[in-house]
Amino acid sequence: MAEGQAMFRGLCSGCHGGAGRGGKGPDLTDTRWIHGGTDVDIARVIQNGVPNRSEEHTSELQSLRHL
């Protein structure tokens, strides 16, 4: 759990906020999943980003494919 929290802080919180409630990127704590809410959808967005949107850390996120 601590490793995942550290990864979120380092790779995601800049856009999604420290608590995942959004900012530059969408809120990850509500029930509205604009790019799909299944495990497969979430993994796809983490690994590939969102088409036609800038993902600042896409290369770092792509390294998570082994998870």
N, C-alpha and C positions, 0 to 999 in steps of 0.2 A: 504494500500500500504506500509506504513512504517513497519508494522509487517512482511510482506513478504520480504521486503528488509533486515530486521534484520535477518530473518531466513536464507536467502540466504548467507549473510555475515558469519553467524555462522556455517552453515552446508555445504555450497556448494563452497564458494569462494576459499577455500584451494586447491581444485583441478581444478575448472573451472575458477579461476581468479576473481578478484573483479568486473570486468565489464562483466563476463561471456564469455570472449573471449578465454578461454582455457588455458591450462598449462599442468598439469598432466592428467586432464580430457579434453574431447572434447570441442570445441567452441560451445556455446549455442546461439550465435547471428547470425549465418549464416543460409543458407537454407539447409545445409547438415545434416540431422538428421539420424545418423547411426543406431539408435535403434528404429526408428519410430517417426513420428512427430505429430500424432493425440493426442488429449487430453488423450485418453485411454492409448496409448503407453507411453506418458510422465509420467502419473500417475503410470503405472506399473514399470517403471524404478526408479522413486523416491521411491516407496514403497518397491520394491524387489531387487533393484540393477540390475546389468548386470551379467548373468550367466558366470562363469569362470573368473570373475574379482573381485578384492578386493574392496569392498566398506567400507571405513573407518568408516562411520557414519551410517551404515545400521540400527542399532537399533534406532537411533534418527530419521532417515527418516521414518521408519515404524510407528512412532508415528503420522505422518502426514496423516494417512488414513482417518481421519475425515474431511479433507479439500475437 
